[in-house]
Amino acid sequence: MELSPMNTEQFASFRRRSIEDFAQEKVEAGTWAPEEALQRAEESYERYLPEGLETPGAYVFNLMHPVDGIVGYLWFNITENRRGKEAFLLDIVVEEAYRGKGYGTETMDALEKTARSLGVDRIGLHVFGHNERASSLYRKMGYEVTDLTMYKEIKGFQEPGI
């Protein structure tokens, strides 16, 4: 898998889709209400990609497979913190038609190679709790949980005998 920089047209399409997907994920996770999700997702993207493709420290790529062509996309930002230079994976998509072929693993390998070439010391990411497929891939690739927030819905639940 090769990480191929996006052009302006591809970036516009990526941004639109990524914002919609992020908003939907936040709604599904129960973090945002549906009526506010799109606006909040837009605000988040303005914070992390204020200058689009020209945002310093932001890297947005197409996932280019030698046989299948563009099979998805990947976005990470690089920052400096107390542990050194860190790449944080903000979005990754392998299109549905290409899933189950090992492209996720190939993409994560390509991410590591690219991050290493940029002098990155570590890679971080967030995965929604309901995304078991991604969570499983990341664990397989050697990522460790550093923080875990859990909830249990109790509304409408009544203990026996109460």
TIVO-2410 file (N, C-alpha, C; in nm, 3 decimals):
# residues 162
REC num residu      c1      c2      c3 atome chaine
REC   1      M   0.085  -0.117   0.000     N      A
REC   1      M   0.000   0.000   0.000    CA      A
REC   1      M   0.089   0.123   0.000     C      A
REC   2      E   0.055   0.219  -0.082     N      A
REC   2      E   0.129   0.345  -0.088    CA      A
REC   2      E   0.038   0.457  -0.040     C      A
REC   3      L   0.094   0.548   0.039     N      A
REC   3      L   0.022   0.667   0.081    CA      A
REC   3      L   0.052   0.776  -0.022     C      A
REC   4      S  -0.050   0.813  -0.095     N      A
REC   4      S  -0.036   0.909  -0.205    CA      A
REC   4      S  -0.104   1.040  -0.167     C      A
REC   5      P  -0.030   1.153  -0.170     N      A
REC   5      P  -0.091   1.281  -0.132    CA      A
REC   5      P  -0.214   1.313  -0.216     C      A
REC   6      M  -0.314   1.372  -0.152     N      A
REC   6      M  -0.437   1.410  -0.222    CA      A
REC   6      M  -0.418   1.541  -0.296     C      A
REC   7      N  -0.493   1.555  -0.405     N      A
REC   7      N  -0.500   1.685  -0.472    CA      A
REC   7      N  -0.616   1.763  -0.411     C      A
REC   8      T  -0.634   1.886  -0.454     N      A
REC   8      T  -0.737   1.973  -0.396    CA      A
REC   8      T  -0.878   1.918  -0.413     C      A
REC   9      E  -0.907   1.863  -0.528     N      A
REC   9      E  -1.041   1.807  -0.555    CA      A
REC   9      E  -1.066   1.685  -0.466     C      A
REC  10      Q  -0.968   1.597  -0.457     N      A
REC  10      Q  -0.981   1.479  -0.372    CA      A
REC  10      Q  -0.997   1.519  -0.225     C      A
REC  11      F  -0.924   1.623  -0.184     N      A
REC  11      F  -0.933   1.670  -0.046    CA      A
REC  11      F  -1.073   1.722  -0.015     C      A
REC  12      A  -1.132   1.796  -0.107     N      A
REC  12      A  -1.268   1.849  -0.085    CA      A
REC  12      A  -1.367   1.735  -0.064     C      A
REC  13      S  -1.354   1.631  -0.144     N      A
REC  13      S  -1.441   1.514  -0.131    CA      A
REC  13      S  -1.414   1.442   0.002     C      A
REC  14      F  -1.287   1.423   0.035     N      A
REC  14      F  -1.248   1.360   0.162    CA      A
REC  14      F  -1.306   1.438   0.280     C      A
REC  15      R  -1.288   1.569   0.279     N      A
REC  15      R  -1.331   1.652   0.391    CA      A
REC  15      R  -1.482   1.640   0.414     C      A
REC  16      R  -1.558   1.649   0.307     N      A
REC  16      R  -1.704   1.639   0.316    CA      A
REC  16      R  -1.745   1.504   0.376     C      A
REC  17      R  -1.689   1.398   0.321     N      A
REC  17      R  -1.725   1.264   0.368    CA      A
REC  17      R  -1.676   1.238   0.510     C      A
REC  18      S  -1.556   1.280   0.539     N      A
REC  18      S  -1.497   1.257   0.670    CA      A
REC  18      S  -1.577   1.328   0.779     C      A
REC  19      I  -1.621   1.451   0.751     N      A
REC  19      I  -1.702   1.525   0.848    CA      A
REC  19      I  -1.834   1.453   0.872     C      A
REC  20      E  -1.898   1.409   0.765     N      A
REC  20      E  -2.025   1.337   0.779    CA      A
REC  20      E  -2.008   1.208   0.858     C      A
REC  21      D  -1.901   1.133   0.826     N      A
REC  21      D  -1.875   1.007   0.896    CA      A
REC  21      D  -1.845   1.031   1.044     C      A
REC  22      F  -1.765   1.135   1.072     N      A
REC  22      F  -1.731   1.167   1.210    CA      A
REC  22      F  -1.856   1.204   1.290     C      A
REC  23      A  -1.940   1.287   1.231     N      A
REC  23      A  -2.064   1.327   1.297    CA      A
REC  23      A  -2.149   1.204   1.328     C      A
REC  24      Q  -2.161   1.113   1.231     N      A
REC  24      Q  -2.241   0.993   1.250    CA      A
REC  24      Q  -2.182   0.903   1.359     C      A
REC  25      E  -2.050   0.890   1.361     N      A
REC  25      E  -1.983   0.809   1.465    CA      A
REC  25      E  -2.009   0.865   1.604     C      A
REC  26      K  -2.003   0.999   1.616     N      A
REC  26      K  -2.028   1.062   1.746    CA      A
REC  26      K  -2.173   1.043   1.791     C      A
REC  27      V  -2.267   1.046   1.695     N      A
REC  27      V  -2.407   1.020   1.728    CA      A
REC  27      V  -2.423   0.875   1.771     C      A
REC  28      E  -2.364   0.783   1.694     N      A
REC  28      E  -2.374   0.640   1.725    CA      A
REC  28      E  -2.313   0.609   1.862     C      A
REC  29      A  -2.205   0.679   1.896     N      A
REC  29      A  -2.140   0.658   2.025    CA      A
REC  29      A  -2.219   0.721   2.140     C      A
REC  30      G  -2.318   0.804   2.105     N      A
REC  30      G  -2.399   0.869   2.207    CA      A
REC  30      G  -2.337   0.996   2.261     C      A
REC  31      T  -2.231   1.044   2.196     N      A
REC  31      T  -2.160   1.163   2.244    CA      A
REC  31      T  -2.230   1.292   2.203     C      A
REC  32      W  -2.284   1.295   2.081     N      A
REC  32      W  -2.350   1.415   2.029    CA      A
REC  32      W  -2.493   1.382   1.988     C      A
REC  33      A  -2.579   1.482   1.998     N      A
REC  33      A  -2.715   1.469   1.949    CA      A
REC  33      A  -2.715   1.485   1.797     C      A
REC  34      P  -2.804   1.415   1.728     N      A
REC  34      P  -2.806   1.422   1.581    CA      A
REC  34      P  -2.817   1.565   1.527     C      A
REC  35      E  -2.897   1.650   1.593     N      A
REC  35      E  -2.919   1.785   1.541    CA      A
REC  35      E  -2.797   1.877   1.556     C      A
REC  36      E  -2.700   1.839   1.638     N      A
REC  36      E  -2.580   1.922   1.656    CA      A
REC  36      E  -2.456   1.859   1.594     C      A
REC  37      A  -2.463   1.735   1.556     N      A
REC  37      A  -2.344   1.659   1.518    CA      A
REC  37      A  -2.268   1.717   1.399     C      A
REC  38      L  -2.338   1.751   1.293     N      A
REC  38      L  -2.270   1.801   1.174    CA      A
REC  38      L  -2.196   1.931   1.203     C      A
REC  39      Q  -2.260   2.022   1.273     N      A
REC  39      Q  -2.195   2.150   1.307    CA      A
REC  39      Q  -2.072   2.126   1.395     C      A
REC  40      R  -2.085   2.040   1.493     N      A
REC  40      R  -1.972   2.013   1.583    CA      A
REC  40      R  -1.858   1.945   1.509     C      A
REC  41      A  -1.891   1.857   1.416     N      A
REC  41      A  -1.787   1.792   1.335    CA      A
REC  41      A  -1.715   1.897   1.249     C      A
REC  42      E  -1.790   1.988   1.189     N      A
REC  42      E  -1.730   2.097   1.109    CA      A
REC  42      E  -1.633   2.177   1.195     C      A
REC  43      E  -1.675   2.211   1.316     N      A
REC  43      E  -1.590   2.289   1.407    CA      A
REC  43      E  -1.462   2.214   1.441     C      A
REC  44      S  -1.474   2.084   1.461     N      A
REC  44      S  -1.357   2.002   1.491    CA      A
REC  44      S  -1.258   2.004   1.374     C      A
REC  45      Y  -1.311   1.993   1.252     N      A
REC  45      Y  -1.222   1.994   1.136    CA      A
REC  45      Y  -1.157   2.130   1.116     C      A
REC  46      E  -1.228   2.236   1.150     N      A
REC  46      E  -1.168   2.370   1.142    CA      A
REC  46      E  -1.052   2.382   1.240     C      A
REC  47      R  -1.062   2.314   1.352     N      A
REC  47      R  -0.957   2.318   1.454    CA      A
REC  47      R  -0.834   2.237   1.410     C      A
REC  48      Y  -0.857   2.120   1.349     N      A
REC  48      Y  -0.745   2.031   1.315    CA      A
REC  48      Y  -0.694   2.045   1.171     C      A
REC  49      L  -0.774   2.105   1.084     N      A
REC  49      L  -0.732   2.128   0.945    CA      A
REC  49      L  -0.770   2.271   0.903     C      A
REC  50      P  -0.725   2.372   0.978     N      A
REC  50      P  -0.770   2.508   0.950    CA      A
REC  50      P  -0.729   2.560   0.813     C      A
REC  51      E  -0.620   2.510   0.759     N      A
REC  51      E  -0.572   2.554   0.628    CA      A
REC  51      E  -0.582   2.443   0.523     C      A
REC  52      G  -0.674   2.349   0.546     N      A
REC  52      G  -0.692   2.240   0.450    CA      A
REC  52      G  -0.564   2.162   0.429     C      A
REC  53      L  -0.534   2.133   0.304     N      A
REC  53      L  -0.413   2.057   0.271    CA      A
REC  53      L  -0.285   2.131   0.310     C      A
REC  54      E  -0.294   2.261   0.328     N      A
REC  54      E  -0.176   2.342   0.363    CA      A
REC  54      E  -0.157   2.356   0.514     C      A
REC  55      T  -0.239   2.288   0.595     N      A
REC  55      T  -0.225   2.296   0.740    CA      A
REC  55      T  -0.090   2.238   0.783     C      A
REC  56      P  -0.008   2.317   0.850     N      A
REC  56      P   0.121   2.264   0.896    CA      A
REC  56      P   0.101   2.142   0.986     C      A
REC  57      G   0.180   2.039   0.960     N      A
REC  57      G   0.175   1.918   1.042    CA      A
REC  57      G   0.064   1.821   1.007     C      A
REC  58      A  -0.021   1.856   0.908     N      A
REC  58      A  -0.132   1.768   0.868    CA      A
REC  58      A  -0.092   1.691   0.742     C      A
REC  59      Y  -0.125   1.564   0.739     N      A
REC  59      Y  -0.092   1.476   0.626    CA      A
REC  59      Y  -0.217   1.399   0.588     C      A
REC  60      V  -0.265   1.423   0.466     N      A
REC  60      V  -0.387   1.358   0.418    CA      A
REC  60      V  -0.352   1.283   0.290     C      A
REC  61      F  -0.376   1.152   0.290     N      A
REC  61      F  -0.334   1.067   0.180    CA      A
REC  61      F  -0.448   0.981   0.126     C      A
REC  62      N  -0.438   0.949  -0.002     N      A
REC  62      N  -0.518   0.841  -0.059    CA      A
REC  62      N  -0.442   0.712  -0.031     C      A
REC  63      L  -0.516   0.604  -0.013     N      A
REC  63      L  -0.454   0.471   0.000    CA      A
REC  63      L  -0.449   0.414  -0.140     C      A
REC  64      M  -0.329   0.403  -0.194     N      A
REC  64      M  -0.311   0.361  -0.332    CA      A
REC  64      M  -0.258   0.217  -0.336     C      A
REC  65      H  -0.342   0.127  -0.386     N      A
REC  65      H  -0.305  -0.013  -0.401    CA      A
REC  65      H  -0.257  -0.034  -0.545     C      A
REC  66      P  -0.149  -0.111  -0.564     N      A
REC  66      P  -0.095  -0.127  -0.700    CA      A
REC  66      P  -0.190  -0.191  -0.801     C      A
REC  67      V  -0.285  -0.270  -0.754     N      A
REC  67      V  -0.380  -0.336  -0.845    CA      A
REC  67      V  -0.515  -0.264  -0.844     C      A
REC  68      D  -0.567  -0.234  -0.725     N      A
REC  68      D  -0.703  -0.180  -0.711    CA      A
REC  68      D  -0.711  -0.028  -0.717     C      A
REC  69      G  -0.599   0.042  -0.723     N      A
REC  69      G  -0.602   0.188  -0.728    CA      A
REC  69      G  -0.633   0.246  -0.590     C      A
REC  70      I  -0.708   0.355  -0.587     N      A
REC  70      I  -0.742   0.421  -0.460    CA      A
REC  70      I  -0.847   0.337  -0.389     C      A
REC  71      V  -0.810   0.289  -0.270     N      A
REC  71      V  -0.899   0.202  -0.193    CA      A
REC  71      V  -0.948   0.266  -0.063     C      A
REC  72      G  -0.909   0.390  -0.038     N      A
REC  72      G  -0.949   0.459   0.083    CA      A
REC  72      G  -0.864   0.582   0.107     C      A
REC  73      Y  -0.862   0.626   0.232     N      A
REC  73      Y  -0.782   0.744   0.266    CA      A
REC  73      Y  -0.736   0.737   0.411     C      A
REC  74      L  -0.642   0.824   0.443     N      A
REC  74      L  -0.583   0.829   0.577    CA      A
REC  74      L  -0.542   0.972   0.607     C      A
REC  75      W  -0.562   1.015   0.731     N      A
REC  75      W  -0.523   1.150   0.774    CA      A
REC  75      W  -0.461   1.142   0.912     C      A
REC  76      F  -0.344   1.201   0.926     N      A
REC  76      F  -0.282   1.215   1.058    CA      A
REC  76      F  -0.218   1.352   1.070     C      A
REC  77      N  -0.206   1.398   1.194     N      A
REC  77      N  -0.136   1.523   1.225    CA      A
REC  77      N  -0.016   1.489   1.311     C      A
REC  78      I   0.089   1.565   1.293     N      A
REC  78      I   0.210   1.548   1.374    CA      A
REC  78      I   0.225   1.667   1.467     C      A
REC  79      T   0.248   1.637   1.595     N      A
REC  79      T   0.272   1.740   1.695    CA      A
REC  79      T   0.392   1.699   1.781     C      A
REC  80      E   0.444   1.795   1.854     N      A
REC  80      E   0.549   1.769   1.953    CA      A
REC  80      E   0.484   1.773   2.090     C      A
REC  81      N   0.518   1.677   2.176     N      A
REC  81      N   0.470   1.681   2.313    CA      A
REC  81      N   0.582   1.631   2.405     C      A
REC  82      R   0.550   1.611   2.529     N      A
REC  82      R   0.656   1.574   2.626    CA      A
REC  82      R   0.724   1.441   2.593     C      A
REC  83      R   0.659   1.358   2.515     N      A
REC  83      R   0.718   1.229   2.477    CA      A
REC  83      R   0.791   1.233   2.344     C      A
REC  84      G   0.792   1.349   2.281     N      A
REC  84      G   0.860   1.363   2.153    CA      A
REC  84      G   0.764   1.393   2.040     C      A
REC  85      K   0.803   1.358   1.921     N      A
REC  85      K   0.724   1.384   1.801    CA      A
REC  85      K   0.621   1.273   1.784     C      A
REC  86      E   0.494   1.313   1.777     N      A
REC  86      E   0.385   1.216   1.772    CA      A
REC  86      E   0.296   1.238   1.651     C      A
REC  87      A   0.264   1.130   1.582     N      A
REC  87      A   0.163   1.132   1.477    CA      A
REC  87      A   0.034   1.081   1.539     C      A
REC  88      F  -0.074   1.154   1.519     N      A
REC  88      F  -0.203   1.108   1.570    CA      A
REC  88      F  -0.294   1.083   1.451     C      A
REC  89      L  -0.338   0.960   1.439     N      A
REC  89      L  -0.426   0.918   1.330    CA      A
REC  89      L  -0.566   0.971   1.356     C      A
REC  90      L  -0.612   1.060   1.270     N      A
REC  90      L  -0.742   1.124   1.289    CA      A
REC  90      L  -0.852   1.059   1.205     C      A
REC  91      D  -0.817   1.001   1.093     N      A
REC  91      D  -0.919   0.933   1.012    CA      A
REC  91      D  -0.852   0.832   0.921     C      A
REC  92      I  -0.916   0.719   0.908     N      A
REC  92      I  -0.869   0.614   0.817    CA      A
REC  92      I  -0.992   0.540   0.766     C      A
REC  93      V  -0.997   0.519   0.636     N      A
REC  93      V  -1.106   0.444   0.575    CA      A
REC  93      V  -1.050   0.355   0.465     C      A
REC  94      V  -1.081   0.228   0.475     N      A
REC  94      V  -1.065   0.136   0.362    CA      A
REC  94      V  -1.208   0.114   0.314     C      A
REC  95      E  -1.233   0.149   0.189     N      A
REC  95      E  -1.369   0.139   0.135    CA      A
REC  95      E  -1.423  -0.002   0.151     C      A
REC  96      E  -1.553  -0.010   0.172     N      A
REC  96      E  -1.622  -0.137   0.198    CA      A
REC  96      E  -1.585  -0.246   0.097     C      A
REC  97      A  -1.580  -0.212  -0.029     N      A
REC  97      A  -1.551  -0.311  -0.135    CA      A
REC  97      A  -1.413  -0.374  -0.122     C      A
REC  98      Y  -1.323  -0.309  -0.046     N      A
REC  98      Y  -1.186  -0.358  -0.036    CA      A
REC  98      Y  -1.153  -0.414   0.102     C      A
REC  99      R  -1.251  -0.421   0.189     N      A
REC  99      R  -1.226  -0.472   0.324    CA      A
REC  99      R  -1.213  -0.625   0.321     C      A
REC 100      G  -1.139  -0.676   0.420     N      A
REC 100      G  -1.120  -0.820   0.430    CA      A
REC 100      G  -1.009  -0.872   0.340     C      A
REC 101      K  -0.931  -0.783   0.280     N      A
REC 101      K  -0.822  -0.823   0.190    CA      A
REC 101      K  -0.684  -0.795   0.250     C      A
REC 102      G  -0.682  -0.751   0.375     N      A
REC 102      G  -0.554  -0.720   0.438    CA      A
REC 102      G  -0.507  -0.577   0.414     C      A
REC 103      Y  -0.590  -0.495   0.352     N      A
REC 103      Y  -0.549  -0.358   0.319    CA      A
REC 103      Y  -0.536  -0.271   0.443     C      A
REC 104      G  -0.613  -0.300   0.546     N      A
REC 104      G  -0.601  -0.225   0.671    CA      A
REC 104      G  -0.463  -0.245   0.732     C      A
REC 105      T  -0.418  -0.370   0.734     N      A
REC 105      T  -0.285  -0.401   0.786    CA      A
REC 105      T  -0.178  -0.335   0.700     C      A
REC 106      E  -0.193  -0.344   0.569     N      A
REC 106      E  -0.096  -0.281   0.478    CA      A
REC 106      E  -0.092  -0.130   0.499     C      A
REC 107      T  -0.209  -0.071   0.522     N      A
REC 107      T  -0.217   0.073   0.544    CA      A
REC 107      T  -0.145   0.112   0.672     C      A
REC 108      M  -0.168   0.037   0.778     N      A
REC 108      M  -0.103   0.069   0.906    CA      A
REC 108      M   0.049   0.053   0.894     C      A
REC 109      D   0.094  -0.046   0.817     N      A
REC 109      D   0.238  -0.061   0.793    CA      A
REC 109      D   0.292   0.060   0.716     C      A
REC 110      A   0.216   0.105   0.615     N      A
REC 110      A   0.258   0.222   0.537    CA      A
REC 110      A   0.259   0.348   0.625     C      A
REC 111      L   0.162   0.358   0.715     N      A
REC 111      L   0.159   0.471   0.808    CA      A
REC 111      L   0.286   0.471   0.894     C      A
REC 112      E   0.321   0.357   0.949     N      A
REC 112      E   0.442   0.349   1.032    CA      A
REC 112      E   0.566   0.388   0.954     C      A
REC 113      K   0.578   0.338   0.833     N      A
REC 113      K   0.694   0.370   0.748    CA      A
REC 113      K   0.701   0.520   0.721     C      A
REC 114      T   0.587   0.579   0.687     N      A
REC 114      T   0.582   0.722   0.657    CA      A
REC 114      T   0.613   0.803   0.782     C      A
REC 115      A   0.552   0.767   0.894     N      A
REC 115      A   0.575   0.839   1.019    CA      A
REC 115      A   0.723   0.831   1.059     C      A
REC 116      R   0.781   0.715   1.045     N      A
REC 116      R   0.923   0.697   1.077    CA      A
REC 116      R   1.009   0.790   0.991     C      A
REC 117      S   0.975   0.799   0.862     N      A
REC 117      S   1.052   0.885   0.771    CA      A
REC 117      S   1.037   1.033   0.806     C      A
REC 118      L   0.931   1.068   0.878     N      A
REC 118      L   0.907   1.206   0.921    CA      A
REC 118      L   0.962   1.233   1.061     C      A
REC 119      G   1.036   1.135   1.116     N      A
REC 119      G   1.099   1.152   1.246    CA      A
REC 119      G   1.007   1.136   1.364     C      A
REC 120      V   0.895   1.068   1.344     N      A
REC 120      V   0.796   1.048   1.450    CA      A
REC 120      V   0.844   0.941   1.548     C      A
REC 121      D   0.821   0.967   1.677     N      A
REC 121      D   0.859   0.873   1.782    CA      A
REC 121      D   0.749   0.774   1.817     C      A
REC 122      R   0.622   0.816   1.798     N      A
REC 122      R   0.509   0.729   1.832    CA      A
REC 122      R   0.386   0.770   1.753     C      A
REC 123      I   0.294   0.674   1.741     N      A
REC 123      I   0.168   0.698   1.671    CA      A
REC 123      I   0.055   0.674   1.770     C      A
REC 124      G  -0.038   0.768   1.776     N      A
REC 124      G  -0.155   0.753   1.860    CA      A
REC 124      G  -0.280   0.752   1.774     C      A
REC 125      L  -0.388   0.705   1.831     N      A
REC 125      L  -0.516   0.703   1.759    CA      A
REC 125      L  -0.629   0.687   1.858     C      A
REC 126      H  -0.749   0.716   1.811     N      A
REC 126      H  -0.871   0.694   1.888    CA      A
REC 126      H  -0.957   0.599   1.808     C      A
REC 127      V  -1.023   0.509   1.875     N      A
REC 127      V  -1.117   0.419   1.807    CA      A
REC 127      V  -1.247   0.419   1.887     C      A
REC 128      F  -1.358   0.433   1.817     N      A
REC 128      F  -1.487   0.428   1.885    CA      A
REC 128      F  -1.510   0.286   1.937     C      A
REC 129      G  -1.568   0.277   2.056     N      A
REC 129      G  -1.590   0.148   2.121    CA      A
REC 129      G  -1.672   0.051   2.039     C      A
REC 130      H  -1.764   0.103   1.956     N      A
REC 130      H  -1.848   0.013   1.875    CA      A
REC 130      H  -1.777  -0.037   1.749     C      A
REC 131      N  -1.656   0.012   1.723     N      A
REC 131      N  -1.583  -0.029   1.603    CA      A
REC 131      N  -1.485  -0.142   1.637     C      A
REC 132      E  -1.541  -0.260   1.656     N      A
REC 132      E  -1.461  -0.375   1.698    CA      A
REC 132      E  -1.360  -0.418   1.592     C      A
REC 133      R  -1.397  -0.404   1.466     N      A
REC 133      R  -1.306  -0.444   1.358    CA      A
REC 133      R  -1.177  -0.362   1.364     C      A
REC 134      A  -1.191  -0.229   1.377     N      A
REC 134      A  -1.073  -0.142   1.385    CA      A
REC 134      A  -0.995  -0.169   1.513     C      A
REC 135      S  -1.064  -0.182   1.623     N      A
REC 135      S  -0.998  -0.207   1.751    CA      A
REC 135      S  -0.914  -0.334   1.745     C      A
REC 136      S  -0.969  -0.437   1.684     N      A
REC 136      S  -0.897  -0.564   1.670    CA      A
REC 136      S  -0.772  -0.546   1.583     C      A
REC 137      L  -0.785  -0.473   1.473     N      A
REC 137      L  -0.670  -0.448   1.385    CA      A
REC 137      L  -0.561  -0.374   1.461     C      A
REC 138      Y  -0.597  -0.271   1.534     N      A
REC 138      Y  -0.496  -0.192   1.603    CA      A
REC 138      Y  -0.424  -0.274   1.709     C      A
REC 139      R  -0.497  -0.356   1.783     N      A
REC 139      R  -0.432  -0.443   1.882    CA      A
REC 139      R  -0.336  -0.540   1.812     C      A
REC 140      K  -0.380  -0.595   1.700     N      A
REC 140      K  -0.296  -0.688   1.623    CA      A
REC 140      K  -0.167  -0.620   1.577     C      A
REC 141      M  -0.178  -0.489   1.548     N      A
REC 141      M  -0.063  -0.413   1.499    CA      A
REC 141      M   0.027  -0.362   1.611     C      A
REC 142      G  -0.008  -0.395   1.739     N      A
REC 142      G   0.078  -0.360   1.851    CA      A
REC 142      G   0.038  -0.234   1.927     C      A
REC 143      Y  -0.078  -0.177   1.895     N      A
REC 143      Y  -0.126  -0.060   1.969    CA      A
REC 143      Y  -0.183  -0.105   2.102     C      A
REC 144      E  -0.159  -0.025   2.206     N      A
REC 144      E  -0.206  -0.056   2.340    CA      A
REC 144      E  -0.307   0.047   2.386     C      A
REC 145      V  -0.404   0.004   2.463     N      A
REC 145      V  -0.503   0.095   2.520    CA      A
REC 145      V  -0.433   0.178   2.628     C      A
REC 146      T  -0.447   0.312   2.616     N      A
REC 146      T  -0.388   0.401   2.716    CA      A
REC 146      T  -0.494   0.467   2.802     C      A
REC 147      D  -0.618   0.462   2.758     N      A
REC 147      D  -0.728   0.524   2.830    CA      A
REC 147      D  -0.854   0.453   2.784     C      A
REC 148      L  -0.946   0.430   2.874     N      A
REC 148      L  -1.068   0.360   2.837    CA      A
REC 148      L  -1.184   0.419   2.914     C      A
REC 149      T  -1.283   0.468   2.843     N      A
REC 149      T  -1.404   0.520   2.905    CA      A
REC 149      T  -1.517   0.424   2.873     C      A
REC 150      M  -1.593   0.386   2.974     N      A
REC 150      M  -1.701   0.290   2.954    CA      A
REC 150      M  -1.830   0.345   3.014     C      A
REC 151      Y  -1.942   0.305   2.956     N      A
REC 151      Y  -2.074   0.344   3.006    CA      A
REC 151      Y  -2.165   0.223   3.006     C      A
REC 152      K  -2.266   0.230   3.092     N      A
REC 152      K  -2.372   0.130   3.093    CA      A
REC 152      K  -2.503   0.206   3.098     C      A
REC 153      E  -2.591   0.178   3.004     N      A
REC 153      E  -2.723   0.241   3.004    CA      A
REC 153      E  -2.807   0.175   3.113     C      A
REC 154      I  -2.863   0.255   3.203     N      A
REC 154      I  -2.946   0.200   3.310    CA      A
REC 154      I  -3.088   0.253   3.305     C      A
REC 155      K  -3.114   0.347   3.217     N      A
REC 155      K  -3.249   0.401   3.203    CA      A
REC 155      K  -3.342   0.288   3.161     C      A
REC 156      G  -3.450   0.273   3.235     N      A
REC 156      G  -3.545   0.168   3.202    CA      A
REC 156      G  -3.508   0.033   3.261     C      A
REC 157      F  -3.389   0.024   3.323     N      A
REC 157      F  -3.343  -0.102   3.383    CA      A
REC 157      F  -3.385  -0.103   3.530     C      A
REC 158      Q  -3.446  -0.210   3.574     N      A
REC 158      Q  -3.488  -0.220   3.714    CA      A
REC 158      Q  -3.432  -0.348   3.773     C      A
REC 159      E  -3.369  -0.333   3.889     N      A
REC 159      E  -3.315  -0.449   3.960    CA      A
REC 159      E  -3.428  -0.544   3.997     C      A
REC 160      P  -3.406  -0.675   3.991     N      A
REC 160      P  -3.508  -0.770   4.035    CA      A
REC 160      P  -3.539  -0.748   4.183     C      A
REC 161      G  -3.666  -0.753   4.218     N      A
REC 161      G  -3.708  -0.740   4.357    CA      A
REC 161      G  -3.719  -0.598   4.406     C      A
REC 162      I  -3.701  -0.501   4.319     N      A
REC 162      I  -3.712  -0.361   4.362    CA      A
REC 162      I  -3.842  -0.304   4.315     C      A
***
